[in-house]
Amino acid sequence: MKEPIKLSIIIPVFNEVKTIAEVLKVIEKANIGKNKKEIILVDDYSTDGTREYLSKLKKHKVFFHKKNRGKGFAVRTGIKEATGDIIIIQDADLEYNPNEYFSLIKPIIDEKAKVVYGSRRMNKKNKQYSGLSFFIGGVGLTIIANLLYPKLNITDEPTCYKVFKTDVIKKIPLKCERFEFCPEVTAKVAKKKIKIYEVPISYYPRDAKEGKKIKWQDGLEAVWTLLKYRFVN
């Protein structure tokens, strides 16, 4: 893949009025070399003013769900609308650092990979997590994924930073609606025998009081999703 390429940045958004402006500011300034950016925001029926803020944006692609469908469905909307060569998933908060985009897309540009995950576990400087339950849950899901899909061999399954060659992800039939996007896409990439390349990333966690939405029930759903797609398409 020769430069310059276009990077499609998909941002599923739900009630993030406190952070979305800052996230967009960092993304817009993020250095990705000579490559171009396409920012795609999908509002999942926010009720806190996010929707009104996004409706005023003119320089990015913005799509609005007519009812709340979940993060997975918003990601699917973004993938459908993406026109770039590479797609990255970006949360609408400040837990992940867009300034690390270039290191995430470089393995695909260099044709070393078709799928890249940003691993929080590989960066030993990451000392904080959103809480012990989130840490244990993330490690547990990664272990289960590696056991169910033996050739997977990854260190951080539920990471937000998942990067795909566009023609690869568009061919994967996703059915997710909520947070099960992560385990579903991991399972289906593994079943296609596509190697997941990992890159160390930074992580700045927030808790429920700061707007973190994932709950323990979503962890159970993630386990079920990994199990289900091990045996069905």
Secondary structure, DSSP 8 states (H G I E B T S, - for coil): --SS-EEEEEEEESS-TTTHHHHHHHHHH---TT-EEEEEEEE----SSHHHHHHT--SSEEEE-SS---HHHHHHHHHHH--SSEEEE--SSSSS-GGGHHHHHHHHHTTS-SEEEEESTT-TT----S-HHHHHHHHHHHHHHHHHSTT---S-TT-S-EEEEHHHHTTS-----STTHHHHHHHHHHHTT--EEEEE-------GGGT----HHHHHHHHHHHHHHHH--
